């Protein structure tokens, strides 16, 4: 039996229509909605030969994870899943300097989705999470990612420290973020083949993860707050990598 996913939200469904229309089995549109954004979905679905069904809002609310479906959802065959075995060949095939994002212990699907979106925007090639004590690619994470989940492979690994060491053997440098360092992201060279590790809010990176990093960096905090939401921090660090790469 083919496993099925429910993809909800305008951006997520539009991205799937663009990237993998063959996965979509049918699309639901809330009755009465006829604005331009929905018309784009209808046109793309018609071009791909995908069945579109009008539904009442209550029915759509009942099958979407948080009810925030924006009047559009798609039933689709389960997308490709990635494991550690896919990671190292992926890195070898990258032209130019790889940029890999690691989330150590992030359990909120909203944060994962936002981190995927930032990773996609910054041109990252993959996002890695450990198998234990981390959130997977849920329906909510997909929606928050606004299509980035179809562009940035989410790779689940069993042993994160071992994975980091293998990427180091491939020539990548690992920078971990922590408040327990004097080095600012603006003072460290983050160019070249690079892995950026973000820890969970509150607990930060685990000990073995921290010990494996080549560099430990922090975002300088100038106000009264002592930390940022992990998805915000991920965007700040990734776009400092982008800035440094473009400056070179």
N, C-alpha and C positions, 0 to 999 in steps of 0.2 A: 504494500500500500504506500502511495506517495505521501510523504509528510507535507503538511500544509502550514503556511504562515498567514497571518492577517497583517497587512501593511496599511497603516492609516495615517491620514494627514495629506494635505495637498502636495507639499514638496516631496514627501517620501514616495507617494504614488507616481507623481510626474517623473521622478528620478528612475523608478523601476520601469516605467513605460519606455524611457529613453535607453536605459542600460540593458534590460533583460525582459522585453515584452513577452517572450516565449514562456516565461515563468507564470504569467498572470492567467488565472482561470476565469475569473469574473470580477467586475468592479461594481461596487454599490455607490450610488449617489443619493443624497437625501432629497426627498420629493420637494419640488418647488424652487430648488436652487438653480438659477440659470445665468449667473454672472460670468464674466469673461474668463476667470480662472478655471471655473468648472468646464466651460466650453472648450478650453485647451485640452483638458483631460478627455472629454468626450471625443474630440477630433482625433487625438492620438490613439485612443482605444478603437475607434472606428477604422482608422488606417491599419491597425494591427489585427483587425478581425476579432476583437475581444468583446464578449458580451457585457453590456452595461444594464444593471437593474436598478430602478428607482425603489427606495426604501423609506419607511418612516423613521424619524429620528430615534424613537425609542428602541427600535430593533438594532440600529447602528450603535447606539450607546451600550447596548447589552453585550456586544461582541468586541468592542474596542477596550483596551486595557484601562484607560483613564477617562473615557468618554469624550476626549478632546480630538475628535476625528476630522473636524472642519468640514463635515458633510461628505467626505470621500474616504473610501477604504477599498482595498483589493484583497481578494483571496488568491494566494500564489503558492506554487510549489516551493518547497524549502530551498533557500539559496545555498551556495557553496559554503562549506565550513572549512576552516584552515587549522592545521596543527603545526607543531614545531618542525615536522618533516618538510613542510612547505616553505618555511622561513628562509633557510640557508640558500636553497636554489634561487629563491626570489631575490635575495641580496646579491648573489653572484650575477644575476641578469640585469641589474640596475645600471644604466648608463649615467656616469657622473657620480657624485657623492651621495650615498644612501642617507636618508633621514628616517630613523625609526623612533617611535614613541612607545614608552612602557608605562603602564599604570599599575602600581604596586598596592593592592588592597582597596581599590575603589569599588564600592558596593552599590552605589546609587545609579540606577539606569539613566536618570536625567544627566548626571555628570558624565557618564560614559558617552552618551549621545552628543553632548556638547563638546567633549574632547575629540570625538571622531570628526565633528564639523571643523574644529580648529585645525586638526591634523590634515584634513583634506585641503583646507584653505592655505595652509603653509607648505603644501607639496610633500607631505610625509608619505613614505612608501608603505608603511604598515603600522598597526597599533597592536601591542602585545599586552596580554593580561595573564596572570597565573591562574591555574585551574581552580585552586582553592581560595576562598575568601575574596572573591571578585565577582562582579556582576557580568553576565553574558549579554549577548545581543538580543535583548527583549524587544517586544513591540514598542514599548515606550522609548527605549534607547534609539530604535530606528527612526521614530517620528522626530525626536529631538535632534537627531543627526541631520535631518533635512536632506536626505539623499546621500550623505557622505558614506553611509554604511555600504553602499553599492560600489564605492570607489576606493575605499581604504580597507584592505584586508584586516579583519580582526583575528589575531592568531592567539590561540590558547596554548600555554606551555605548562608542563608539569613541575619543572624545577627552574625557577626564574634565575637564580644565581648561576646555574650551569649554562642556561641559555645566554646570559650576558657574557660569560667567559668565551663561549663559542663565537659570539659575534666579535669579541675582541680579537680572537684568533683570525677572523676574516678581515681584520684591519680597521674595525670601527672603534671609536673612542666613546666611552660611556660617561655622561655627566648626570649626576643625581642632584635633585633639589632638596635642600634642607635648611632649616633656620640655624643649625649648629655649624656654621662656617663663616669666615670673614670675607669670602670671595663672592662678589656680586656677579650676576650674569653679564654685566656690562664691562667687567674687568677680565673675563676669561675668554680665550679664543674658542668659539663654538663652531668654527668652520670645519671643513673636511668631512670624512665619513663619520656620522654622529648618531649616537643613541641618547635620547633624553628620557630620564626616569623621573616620574612624578609619584610622590607618595600620597597615601590617603590623608584626608584632613584629620588633624588631631594627632594621630599616631605616626604619620610620615612613613618613610621607607622602613622596611624591616632591616634588622642588623646585617644579615648576610648580603642583602641587596646593597646596602650602604658600603660594606667592606669591599664589594666587587667593583665599585665605580672608580674610574680614573680621576675624575674631578667631582668636587662637591661645590655647588653654587647656590646662591639664594637671590630672591627678588628683594631689593632694598625696600623697606617699609618706612614711610616718612610720617605717617599719621598715628592715630591711637590704636588702630587695629593691628594685630600681630600676624595675621595670615589672610590669605585669599582663598575663596572657593577654588577647588582643584581644577575645575574647568576654566576658570578665569586665569589662574596661574599658568596652566598649560598654554593658553593662547599667548600670554605675555612672553614666556620663554621661547616658544616656537617662532614668534615673529622677531625676537632678537636674533635667533639663528638666521632667519631670512635676511634681516638687515645686515648682519655681518657677511653673509655670503654675497649679497649684492654689492657691498662696499668693496669686496675683493675683486 
